[in-house]
């Protein structure tokens, strides 16, 4: 799945810059941060939470972020239930089971746990919960009846709306940035930015190419900066300190 999502971008950058790009897949979110900060990779596509960790660990900076189909650099975390579920609001989930994505996932873990707290209850008020590595695994766990509800990125949820219903949408979350270390070669950074920023889905020639790309990247890119991710910092900081070990990784960002 990850290969299908990212390989077209690797091919595009190799064809539209003077550099050759190869895809390196990390086994975990932590692997991706480590690989970037140790110089094993020059550029990484990170979620909001993992970007903030990389920023703290090695002063990594975002260079571009993708646009959604409305040409905005945002997405939403959504909490989903099966279509036949009786639940109508977040508070209905008290005492029931919940599937989260990986613990370092902004949309699949950080945001939903915050919104459950906003609804008046914490993890201890769920019958049980589990973190899954992939968003698609969360969806399948809900569809199969293994869990009553789950949290995923909106573009994942829409692929399964024949069997799912969206119970709750988060506030807008800045889209996943492409990130570099501050000592990354400036010519490389500028080449990558230039190639990605010139993508235009309204161009007929490019549109045929982009049709094969992941939904997350086919609508173009805009420049990104650290301040764009302040909303993710605020989201994490709003979660009470006492729930660090249960609600999200105990980190200071």
C-alpha positions, 0 to 999 in steps of 0.5 A: 500500500505504501509503495503504491502511494509513494512510488509515483512521486519518486518516479516524478521527482526523478524525472523532473529534477537532476536527482534520482529518488528511491523509496525507503519505507520505515517499519514504524513512525519512530523509524521514519523520524530516526532515519531522517535525523540520522541522515539515512534519508534526505526527505521524509513524508511525516504526519503532524505528530511525527514531524513535531518529533523530528523538529524537536529531535533534529530541528527538521523543517517542512518544505511542502504540504499536499492539497486536498480535493478542495485545494486546501492544505488540510484533512480531518480525523474522523470517527467512524461506526458501522452504518447500522450502528445505533450510536449518534454522538461521541458520548454514546461510545462510553462503555464501548470498544474503540480502534485507534491507529498507531500511537504516533498517528495524529488523525488515528490516535492523537485527535480522536483521544482528544475529542473523546475527552472533550465528550466527557470520558477517557480511555478508562470509560471504554470497554476496551481499545487497541492501536492498529498499525494501519488506518485500513486495519482500523476500518476493517476491525470496525466493519467486522464488528470487532470494535464498535468505533474507530478513528482514521484519516478522512480520505481512508474513511471515504473508501469504505462508506458503503459500510461505514458512517462518519460519527464525528469530524475533527477540526481542520488538521494541516496535511502531512508535510515533506520534511528535511533536516536543516543541513539538507543540501539547498539545491536538492531542497529547491529542486524538490520544492520546484518540482512539486509546486509546479504540479497542476491538476487542472493541466490536462497533461498532468491530470492523466499522470495524477490520476494514478497517484494517491488521493493524498497527493494528486491535487498539488502542493503548497509551501509549508512552514513550522507555524502551520503545525501549531494547531497540532501542538495545541491539540496535544497540549490540550490533553491533560498531562495525567493521560500522557501514558494512556492517551498519547506518547509522553512527549513535550513539543 
